[in-house]
Amino acid sequence: MKLLFDQNISHRILKIISEEFKGSTSVKNEHLMDCSDKEIWEFAKKNDFSIVTQDSDFNDLNVLYGFPPKIIWIRTGNIKTEEMAGLLKTNFDEILQFECNPAFGCFEILTLNK
């Protein structure tokens, strides 16, 4: 499963999750930083990526246009790159099931502040 990390997530995450999510990349690495969300969404769809983001914009596109691409929406507030990688690794099995299920287009990872 290949992930495309939105610009609001550091491209440094790629080194941390490289074993679990081979072939993943970032908006920065693909020179999409100045592109619209729709252009990024189209890139992900064309290249078989799921988008990892911290905002609702890509889920809104899935509501309008359907999926693929699938969206992994990290709803945690600001966290360190290492913590985000840990969330993805911890939820790896669930993410894999989500990726294989054609009925769902958005997987939310939500943590509540203490």
Buried (B, 14 or more C-beta within 10 A) or exposed (E): BBBBBBBEBBBEBBEBBEEBBEEBBBBBEBEBEEBEBEEBBBBBBEEEBBBBBBBEBBBEBBEEBEBBBBBBBBEBEEBEBEEBBBBBBEBBEEBEEBBEEEEBBBBEBEEEEE
